[in-house]
Amino acid sequence: MSILDIRVLGDPILREDTKPVTEITDELRALVRNMFETMYLAKGIGLAAPQVGRTERLAVVDVDDNPLVIINPEVVHAEGKEKGEEGCLSIPDVYGDVERPARVRVRATDLDGKQIELEADGLFARCLQHEIDHLHGKLFIDYLSVLKRRSALSKWSKEKDKYPGFIRKLEDDPTRTHEHPDEEL
Ligand SMILES: [Zn+2]
């Protein structure tokens, strides 16, 4: 298990489209384990492959102790509207209100290669949409009004020097408690 470096705003990979996953290999399973570990250490509820420098179309999420891998996910139905605050592990310390569909149905493949369908609302729906956006080069700041985006980017311009090469290194603390053991994958 290893902790992965997180790419932050400015790294071009965050703006690229991903490639659909065609085969679930051991390497991919290891990537998923590392992504979960990295997400938990960073105290996130979602992490998409481009955020760790990868081009596979997959993300991991965990809202309300429900860890899920979504491979080649797609929103197949969306309804309602809801505004809520979002942040992103790739834009640390920057937050903004984003309006998104309140309820979504997402179709994806799981790590066993089975097709799954998720009905989501609330934070879970928001998280799924945020991660799926990442898989297509889109970030939450893209939804902000011009003024709010300008203020978010000005906050970021003061933060970004902490991340040379657009890389955010998480400290791997061996004494930390494992709230989410491997079995939960
Ligand atoms: Zn994000």
Residues whose N, C-alpha, C, O or C-beta is under 5 A from the ligand:
A	BS01	ZN	G87 C88 L89
